[in-house]
């Protein structure tokens, strides 16, 4: 294994093949370009999208989703299969997971975590909003923050927030862990415990919705929330009660946090309805 730049290096034959595809796209011979892209292996396909803007734009358009969907089974493992996970596009899903596994190969080759090559591929994975990469880079940033307190603490939090915006329950559980870590590092700071409780309640509410199922499946390799988080998460009730006890959060504050979480879930899961209610409230104030 090597760096992303080394991975990107191509043979003369590959470059020639790339130019043929670019020509088909330029001449609007879409079916011929699509047929070639559907037949090449996944590594070459992703490499071409990194080397050629025209191939990237063509292959990642909604009309060409079949190019990526044909590779969904490449990541099957036992009973686990990737599932489409909106708002991620098929290309984001496939490329994100691919770059993550490249990062893990770098880790195995280096016999150590978070070396430069691995981090480079993790960043490429995050560009495609992969949950695994958000999780790994958030862990890296937190460990760096413990050694040298500074901006990486905020980076860990920001990565978790980005994951929450896309991956719903798994992302909000990552954000919960980030706030929990910050609470412990900051002498059991009540503010961080309150934030942890709010996002944990959001995660719990979101997991009750069918839209969360694919994100949960993909994030935990089909194992489910509890088994997928065994080291830090035994049950919803246990996690909630631990936060309240450790943060010394009052009953009245818990109620306020719960109501905030419910409103947040409405905005996430039903944005149009939430916007309609907000508009009605604003209109009533002007009458």
C-alpha atoms as a printed R data frame, in Angstrom:
    type eleno elety resid chain resno       x       y       z
1   ATOM     1    CA   UNK     A     1   0.000   0.000   0.000
2   ATOM     2    CA   UNK     A     2   0.994   3.625  -0.453
3   ATOM     3    CA   UNK     A     3  -0.394   7.146  -0.568
4   ATOM     4    CA   UNK     A     4  -3.458   8.322  -2.465
5   ATOM     5    CA   UNK     A     5  -1.129   9.866  -5.070
6   ATOM     6    CA   UNK     A     6   0.534   6.492  -5.617
7   ATOM     7    CA   UNK     A     7  -2.849   4.793  -5.845
8   ATOM     8    CA   UNK     A     8  -3.869   7.327  -8.511
9   ATOM     9    CA   UNK     A     9  -0.937   6.501 -10.799
10  ATOM    10    CA   UNK     A    10  -2.124   4.907 -14.035
11  ATOM    11    CA   UNK     A    11  -0.615   2.992 -16.924
12  ATOM    12    CA   UNK     A    12  -0.505   4.364 -20.461
13  ATOM    13    CA   UNK     A    13  -3.164   1.816 -21.428
14  ATOM    14    CA   UNK     A    14  -5.484   3.031 -18.647
15  ATOM    15    CA   UNK     A    15  -5.041   6.656 -19.713
16  ATOM    16    CA   UNK     A    16  -5.795   5.728 -23.329
17  ATOM    17    CA   UNK     A    17  -8.938   3.909 -22.189
18  ATOM    18    CA   UNK     A    18  -9.930   6.970 -20.138
19  ATOM    19    CA   UNK     A    19  -9.604   9.211 -23.225
20  ATOM    20    CA   UNK     A    20 -11.920   6.921 -25.205
21  ATOM    21    CA   UNK     A    21 -14.607   7.261 -22.533
22  ATOM    22    CA   UNK     A    22 -14.140  11.035 -22.413
23  ATOM    23    CA   UNK     A    23 -14.634  11.177 -26.174
24  ATOM    24    CA   UNK     A    24 -17.871   9.194 -25.967
25  ATOM    25    CA   UNK     A    25 -19.154  11.589 -23.305
26  ATOM    26    CA   UNK     A    26 -18.119  14.645 -25.337
27  ATOM    27    CA   UNK     A    27 -19.943  13.268 -28.389
28  ATOM    28    CA   UNK     A    28 -23.080  12.519 -26.286
29  ATOM    29    CA   UNK     A    29 -22.710   8.793 -26.927
30  ATOM    30    CA   UNK     A    30 -23.944   8.133 -23.411
31  ATOM    31    CA   UNK     A    31 -24.911   4.481 -23.757
32  ATOM    32    CA   UNK     A    32 -21.446   3.548 -25.033
33  ATOM    33    CA   UNK     A    33 -19.737   5.459 -22.238
34  ATOM    34    CA   UNK     A    34 -22.042   3.870 -19.671
35  ATOM    35    CA   UNK     A    35 -21.458   0.352 -21.011
36  ATOM    36    CA   UNK     A    36 -17.688   0.724 -20.639
37  ATOM    37    CA   UNK     A    37 -17.962   2.184 -17.129
38  ATOM    38    CA   UNK     A    38 -20.306  -0.620 -16.043
39  ATOM    39    CA   UNK     A    39 -17.864  -3.271 -17.227
40  ATOM    40    CA   UNK     A    40 -14.590  -2.030 -15.704
41  ATOM    41    CA   UNK     A    41 -13.511  -3.017 -12.201
42  ATOM    42    CA   UNK     A    42 -14.338  -0.757  -9.253
43  ATOM    43    CA   UNK     A    43 -10.788   0.461  -8.620
44  ATOM    44    CA   UNK     A    44 -10.401   1.617 -12.243
45  ATOM    45    CA   UNK     A    45 -13.862   3.196 -12.232
46  ATOM    46    CA   UNK     A    46 -13.125   5.263  -9.124
47  ATOM    47    CA   UNK     A    47  -9.649   6.143 -10.377
48  ATOM    48    CA   UNK     A    48 -11.159   7.467 -13.631
49  ATOM    49    CA   UNK     A    49 -13.599   9.668 -11.697
50  ATOM    50    CA   UNK     A    50 -10.658  11.111  -9.755
51  ATOM    51    CA   UNK     A    51  -8.601  11.730 -12.901
52  ATOM    52    CA   UNK     A    52 -11.307  13.044 -15.215
53  ATOM    53    CA   UNK     A    53 -13.858  15.724 -14.380
54  ATOM    54    CA   UNK     A    54 -16.032  14.801 -17.365
55  ATOM    55    CA   UNK     A    55 -16.174  11.114 -16.337
56  ATOM    56    CA   UNK     A    56 -16.866  12.119 -12.740
57  ATOM    57    CA   UNK     A    57 -19.751  14.426 -13.702
58  ATOM    58    CA   UNK     A    58 -21.184  11.904 -16.165
59  ATOM    59    CA   UNK     A    59 -20.992   8.847 -13.893
60  ATOM    60    CA   UNK     A    60 -22.323  10.659 -10.835
61  ATOM    61    CA   UNK     A    61 -25.432  12.035 -12.532
62  ATOM    62    CA   UNK     A    62 -28.684  10.435 -11.403
63  ATOM    63    CA   UNK     A    63 -29.273   8.994 -14.878
64  ATOM    64    CA   UNK     A    64 -26.121   6.857 -14.532
65  ATOM    65    CA   UNK     A    65 -26.772   5.354 -11.071
66  ATOM    66    CA   UNK     A    66 -26.644   1.861 -12.575
67  ATOM    67    CA   UNK     A    67 -22.869   2.265 -12.979
68  ATOM    68    CA   UNK     A    68 -22.512   2.337  -9.189
69  ATOM    69    CA   UNK     A    69 -25.394   0.098  -8.185
70  ATOM    70    CA   UNK     A    70 -23.762  -2.778 -10.041
71  ATOM    71    CA   UNK     A    71 -20.946  -2.622  -7.450
72  ATOM    72    CA   UNK     A    72 -23.128  -2.727  -4.319
73  ATOM    73    CA   UNK     A    73 -22.468  -6.437  -3.922
74  ATOM    74    CA   UNK     A    74 -18.682  -5.882  -3.958
75  ATOM    75    CA   UNK     A    75 -18.901  -5.180  -0.219
76  ATOM    76    CA   UNK     A    76 -21.100  -8.135   0.772
77  ATOM    77    CA   UNK     A    77 -19.750 -10.014   3.765
78  ATOM    78    CA   UNK     A    78 -21.632 -12.997   5.145
79  ATOM    79    CA   UNK     A    79 -25.193 -11.869   5.874
80  ATOM    80    CA   UNK     A    80 -24.283  -8.193   5.471
81  ATOM    81    CA   UNK     A    81 -25.098  -6.214   2.338
82  ATOM    82    CA   UNK     A    82 -24.874  -2.477   1.746
83  ATOM    83    CA   UNK     A    83 -28.205  -0.740   1.271
84  ATOM    84    CA   UNK     A    84 -28.935   2.495  -0.549
85  ATOM    85    CA   UNK     A    85 -28.958   5.271   2.009
86  ATOM    86    CA   UNK     A    86 -30.450   8.609   0.882
87  ATOM    87    CA   UNK     A    87 -29.437  11.410   0.949
88  ATOM    88    CA   UNK     A    88 -26.198   9.714  -0.122
89  ATOM    89    CA   UNK     A    89 -26.062   9.068  -3.854
90  ATOM    90    CA   UNK     A    90 -24.994   5.582  -5.018
91  ATOM    91    CA   UNK     A    91 -21.624   6.995  -6.120
92  ATOM    92    CA   UNK     A    92 -21.018   8.597  -2.706
93  ATOM    93    CA   UNK     A    93 -21.956   5.393  -0.922
94  ATOM    94    CA   UNK     A    94 -19.679   3.186  -3.026
95  ATOM    95    CA   UNK     A    95 -16.730   5.596  -3.200
96  ATOM    96    CA   UNK     A    96 -16.920   6.385   0.507
97  ATOM    97    CA   UNK     A    97 -16.792   2.730   1.548
98  ATOM    98    CA   UNK     A    98 -14.098   1.961  -1.050
99  ATOM    99    CA   UNK     A    99 -11.767   4.711   0.198
100 ATOM   100    CA   UNK     A   100 -12.414   3.642   3.800
101 ATOM   101    CA   UNK     A   101 -11.267   0.093   3.040
102 ATOM   102    CA   UNK     A   102  -8.209   1.498   1.280
103 ATOM   103    CA   UNK     A   103  -7.484   3.350   4.528
104 ATOM   104    CA   UNK     A   104  -7.834   0.117   6.493
105 ATOM   105    CA   UNK     A   105  -5.426  -1.629   4.128
106 ATOM   106    CA   UNK     A   106  -2.937   1.182   4.781
107 ATOM   107    CA   UNK     A   107  -3.419   0.637   8.532
108 ATOM   108    CA   UNK     A   108  -2.739  -3.081   8.216
109 ATOM   109    CA   UNK     A   109   0.320  -2.471   6.048
110 ATOM   110    CA   UNK     A   110   1.729   0.127   8.472
111 ATOM   111    CA   UNK     A   111   0.982  -2.051  11.538
112 ATOM   112    CA   UNK     A   112  -0.324   1.067  13.289
113 ATOM   113    CA   UNK     A   113  -3.288   3.427  13.342
114 ATOM   114    CA   UNK     A   114  -3.632   6.837  11.756
115 ATOM   115    CA   UNK     A   115  -0.430   7.007   9.734
116 ATOM   116    CA   UNK     A   116  -0.299   9.591   6.922
117 ATOM   117    CA   UNK     A   117  -1.417   7.268   4.111
118 ATOM   118    CA   UNK     A   118  -4.384   6.030   6.112
119 ATOM   119    CA   UNK     A   119  -5.440   9.566   7.032
120 ATOM   120    CA   UNK     A   120  -5.246  10.619   3.390
121 ATOM   121    CA   UNK     A   121  -7.685   7.881   2.332
122 ATOM   122    CA   UNK     A   122  -9.936   8.607   5.324
123 ATOM   123    CA   UNK     A   123 -10.221  12.212   4.183
124 ATOM   124    CA   UNK     A   124 -11.131  11.007   0.689
125 ATOM   125    CA   UNK     A   125 -13.774   8.789   2.268
126 ATOM   126    CA   UNK     A   126 -15.184  11.707   4.276
127 ATOM   127    CA   UNK     A   127 -15.427  13.724   1.046
128 ATOM   128    CA   UNK     A   128 -18.033  11.112   0.110
129 ATOM   129    CA   UNK     A   129 -19.683  11.306   3.547
130 ATOM   130    CA   UNK     A   130 -18.865   7.755   4.646
131 ATOM   131    CA   UNK     A   131 -19.927   7.010   8.233
132 ATOM   132    CA   UNK     A   132 -16.956   4.708   8.879
133 ATOM   133    CA   UNK     A   133 -14.544   7.505   7.966
134 ATOM   134    CA   UNK     A   134 -16.380  10.075  10.089
135 ATOM   135    CA   UNK     A   135 -16.123   7.641  12.991
136 ATOM   136    CA   UNK     A   136 -12.412   6.935  12.461
137 ATOM   137    CA   UNK     A   137 -11.359  10.561  11.907
138 ATOM   138    CA   UNK     A   138 -13.423  11.676  14.889
139 ATOM   139    CA   UNK     A   139 -11.583   9.102  17.013
140 ATOM   140    CA   UNK     A   140  -8.233  10.290  15.642
141 ATOM   141    CA   UNK     A   141  -9.075  13.954  16.363
142 ATOM   142    CA   UNK     A   142 -10.197  13.126  19.914
143 ATOM   143    CA   UNK     A   143  -7.020  11.141  20.640
144 ATOM   144    CA   UNK     A   144  -4.925  14.033  19.318
145 ATOM   145    CA   UNK     A   145  -6.911  16.419  21.514
146 ATOM   146    CA   UNK     A   146  -6.196  14.297  24.595
147 ATOM   147    CA   UNK     A   147  -2.452  14.442  23.900
148 ATOM   148    CA   UNK     A   148  -2.393  18.115  22.919
149 ATOM   149    CA   UNK     A   149  -5.591  20.014  23.796
150 ATOM   150    CA   UNK     A   150  -6.492  22.325  20.955
151 ATOM   151    CA   UNK     A   151  -8.478  22.627  17.755
152 ATOM   152    CA   UNK     A   152  -8.687  18.866  17.122
153 ATOM   153    CA   UNK     A   153 -11.285  18.683  19.900
154 ATOM   154    CA   UNK     A   154 -13.558  20.895  17.809
155 ATOM   155    CA   UNK     A   155 -12.651  18.874  14.712
156 ATOM   156    CA   UNK     A   156 -13.887  15.679  16.381
157 ATOM   157    CA   UNK     A   157 -17.144  17.421  17.210
158 ATOM   158    CA   UNK     A   158 -17.557  18.916  13.727
159 ATOM   159    CA   UNK     A   159 -16.963  15.549  12.054
160 ATOM   160    CA   UNK     A   160 -19.627  13.988  14.264
161 ATOM   161    CA   UNK     A   161 -22.046  16.815  13.417
162 ATOM   162    CA   UNK     A   162 -21.451  16.230   9.706
163 ATOM   163    CA   UNK     A   163 -22.134  12.514  10.204
164 ATOM   164    CA   UNK     A   164 -25.352  13.277  12.105
165 ATOM   165    CA   UNK     A   165 -26.655  15.469   9.279
166 ATOM   166    CA   UNK     A   166 -26.375  12.587   6.797
167 ATOM   167    CA   UNK     A   167 -26.576   9.312   8.743
168 ATOM   168    CA   UNK     A   168 -29.293  10.112  11.273
169 ATOM   169    CA   UNK     A   169 -29.223   7.652  14.204
170 ATOM   170    CA   UNK     A   170 -25.626   6.368  13.734
171 ATOM   171    CA   UNK     A   171 -24.424   9.930  13.190
172 ATOM   172    CA   UNK     A   172 -26.220  11.251  16.274
173 ATOM   173    CA   UNK     A   173 -24.818   8.378  18.337
174 ATOM   174    CA   UNK     A   174 -21.335   9.397  17.173
175 ATOM   175    CA   UNK     A   175 -22.156  12.977  18.195
176 ATOM   176    CA   UNK     A   176 -23.389  11.704  21.578
177 ATOM   177    CA   UNK     A   177 -20.062   9.923  22.133
178 ATOM   178    CA   UNK     A   178 -18.170  13.075  21.141
179 ATOM   179    CA   UNK     A   179 -20.049  15.218  23.663
180 ATOM   180    CA   UNK     A   180 -19.605  12.512  26.293
181 ATOM   181    CA   UNK     A   181 -15.848  12.461  25.696
182 ATOM   182    CA   UNK     A   182 -15.685  16.250  25.987
183 ATOM   183    CA   UNK     A   183 -17.708  16.160  29.204
184 ATOM   184    CA   UNK     A   184 -15.266  13.696  30.764
185 ATOM   185    CA   UNK     A   185 -12.219  15.633  29.551
186 ATOM   186    CA   UNK     A   186 -13.654  18.864  30.959
187 ATOM   187    CA   UNK     A   187 -14.168  17.622  34.518
188 ATOM   188    CA   UNK     A   188 -17.690  16.350  33.983
189 ATOM   189    CA   UNK     A   189 -18.878  19.641  32.506
190 ATOM   190    CA   UNK     A   190 -22.680  19.760  32.781
191 ATOM   191    CA   UNK     A   191 -23.056  21.656  29.491
192 ATOM   192    CA   UNK     A   192 -21.518  18.803  27.498
193 ATOM   193    CA   UNK     A   193 -23.652  16.237  29.360
194 ATOM   194    CA   UNK     A   194 -26.780  18.231  28.445
195 ATOM   195    CA   UNK     A   195 -25.691  18.311  24.801
196 ATOM   196    CA   UNK     A   196 -24.969  14.567  24.929
197 ATOM   197    CA   UNK     A   197 -28.433  13.888  26.341
198 ATOM   198    CA   UNK     A   198 -30.152  15.964  23.659
199 ATOM   199    CA   UNK     A   199 -28.451  14.269  20.716
200 ATOM   200    CA   UNK     A   200 -28.931  10.825  22.309
201 ATOM   201    CA   UNK     A   201 -32.673  11.477  22.557
202 ATOM   202    CA   UNK     A   202 -32.659  12.630  18.915
203 ATOM   203    CA   UNK     A   203 -30.866   9.422  17.892
204 ATOM   204    CA   UNK     A   204 -33.423   7.329  19.783
205 ATOM   205    CA   UNK     A   205 -36.384   9.106  18.180
206 ATOM   206    CA   UNK     A   206 -34.887   8.881  14.689
207 ATOM   207    CA   UNK     A   207 -34.230   5.146  14.974
208 ATOM   208    CA   UNK     A   208 -37.980   4.616  15.271
209 ATOM   209    CA   UNK     A   209 -38.425   5.892  11.710
210 ATOM   210    CA   UNK     A   210 -38.115   3.553   8.693
211 ATOM   211    CA   UNK     A   211 -35.788   6.048   6.972
212 ATOM   212    CA   UNK     A   212 -33.101   5.203   9.544
213 ATOM   213    CA   UNK     A   213 -32.997   1.475   8.796
214 ATOM   214    CA   UNK     A   214 -30.543   1.583   5.886
215 ATOM   215    CA   UNK     A   215 -28.191   3.967   7.714
216 ATOM   216    CA   UNK     A   216 -28.201   1.686  10.778
217 ATOM   217    CA   UNK     A   217 -27.638  -1.395   8.603
218 ATOM   218    CA   UNK     A   218 -24.678   0.143   6.790
219 ATOM   219    CA   UNK     A   219 -23.068   1.784   9.828
220 ATOM   220    CA   UNK     A   220 -23.021  -1.379  11.960
221 ATOM   221    CA   UNK     A   221 -22.563  -4.013   9.243
222 ATOM   222    CA   UNK     A   222 -26.062  -5.375   9.781
223 ATOM   223    CA   UNK     A   223 -25.504  -6.003  13.501
224 ATOM   224    CA   UNK     A   224 -27.935  -3.393  14.817
225 ATOM   225    CA   UNK     A   225 -27.422  -0.520  17.241
226 ATOM   226    CA   UNK     A   226 -26.735  -2.400  20.468
227 ATOM   227    CA   UNK     A   227 -24.365  -5.037  19.066
228 ATOM   228    CA   UNK     A   228 -22.725  -2.448  16.822
229 ATOM   229    CA   UNK     A   229 -21.899  -0.256  19.840
230 ATOM   230    CA   UNK     A   230 -21.193  -2.901  22.481
231 ATOM   231    CA   UNK     A   231 -18.149  -1.213  23.968
232 ATOM   232    CA   UNK     A   232 -19.967   2.050  24.760
233 ATOM   233    CA   UNK     A   233 -23.703   1.516  24.454
234 ATOM   234    CA   UNK     A   234 -25.638  -1.221  26.267
235 ATOM   235    CA   UNK     A   235 -29.187   0.133  25.957
236 ATOM   236    CA   UNK     A   236 -31.041   3.392  25.337
237 ATOM   237    CA   UNK     A   237 -32.426   3.557  28.896
238 ATOM   238    CA   UNK     A   238 -29.045   2.792  30.469
239 ATOM   239    CA   UNK     A   239 -27.263   5.426  28.382
240 ATOM   240    CA   UNK     A   240 -29.899   8.073  29.148
241 ATOM   241    CA   UNK     A   241 -29.923   7.387  32.894
242 ATOM   242    CA   UNK     A   242 -26.105   7.414  33.029
243 ATOM   243    CA   UNK     A   243 -25.923  10.842  31.383
244 ATOM   244    CA   UNK     A   244 -28.534  12.296  33.718
245 ATOM   245    CA   UNK     A   245 -26.760  10.876  36.788
246 ATOM   246    CA   UNK     A   246 -23.184  11.713  35.753
247 ATOM   247    CA   UNK     A   247 -24.121  15.203  34.559
248 ATOM   248    CA   UNK     A   248 -26.301  15.850  37.601
249 ATOM   249    CA   UNK     A   249 -29.007  17.118  35.268
250 ATOM   250    CA   UNK     A   250 -32.159  18.258  37.060
251 ATOM   251    CA   UNK     A   251 -35.609  16.869  36.267
252 ATOM   252    CA   UNK     A   252 -36.810  20.217  34.912
253 ATOM   253    CA   UNK     A   253 -33.760  20.482  32.629
254 ATOM   254    CA   UNK     A   254 -34.344  16.946  31.359
255 ATOM   255    CA   UNK     A   255 -37.878  17.941  30.344
256 ATOM   256    CA   UNK     A   256 -36.590  21.002  28.494
257 ATOM   257    CA   UNK     A   257 -33.953  18.913  26.688
258 ATOM   258    CA   UNK     A   258 -36.533  16.264  25.782
259 ATOM   259    CA   UNK     A   259 -38.848  18.864  24.217
260 ATOM   260    CA   UNK     A   260 -35.935  20.357  22.252
261 ATOM   261    CA   UNK     A   261 -35.028  16.911  20.965
262 ATOM   262    CA   UNK     A   262 -38.608  16.224  19.841
263 ATOM   263    CA   UNK     A   263 -38.714  19.524  17.928
264 ATOM   264    CA   UNK     A   264 -35.352  18.787  16.340
265 ATOM   265    CA   UNK     A   265 -36.538  15.371  15.146
266 ATOM   266    CA   UNK     A   266 -39.586  16.991  13.534
267 ATOM   267    CA   UNK     A   267 -37.314  19.345  11.575
268 ATOM   268    CA   UNK     A   268 -35.032  16.483  10.504
269 ATOM   269    CA   UNK     A   269 -37.670  13.920   9.576
270 ATOM   270    CA   UNK     A   270 -40.472  16.216   8.402
271 ATOM   271    CA   UNK     A   271 -38.775  19.439   7.235
272 ATOM   272    CA   UNK     A   272 -41.679  20.616   5.062
273 ATOM   273    CA   UNK     A   273 -44.209  20.178   7.863
274 ATOM   274    CA   UNK     A   274 -41.891  21.880  10.375
275 ATOM   275    CA   UNK     A   275 -41.403  24.816   7.998
276 ATOM   276    CA   UNK     A   276 -45.165  25.075   7.491
277 ATOM   277    CA   UNK     A   277 -45.730  25.225  11.271
278 ATOM   278    CA   UNK     A   278 -43.021  27.867  11.677
279 ATOM   279    CA   UNK     A   279 -44.603  29.943   8.900
280 ATOM   280    CA   UNK     A   280 -48.014  29.705  10.611
281 ATOM   281    CA   UNK     A   281 -46.469  30.829  13.914
282 ATOM   282    CA   UNK     A   282 -44.809  33.807  12.234
283 ATOM   283    CA   UNK     A   283 -48.082  34.720  10.478
284 ATOM   284    CA   UNK     A   284 -50.058  34.588  13.744
285 ATOM   285    CA   UNK     A   285 -47.564  36.970  15.349
286 ATOM   286    CA   UNK     A   286 -48.084  39.548  12.594
287 ATOM   287    CA   UNK     A   287 -51.897  39.588  12.884
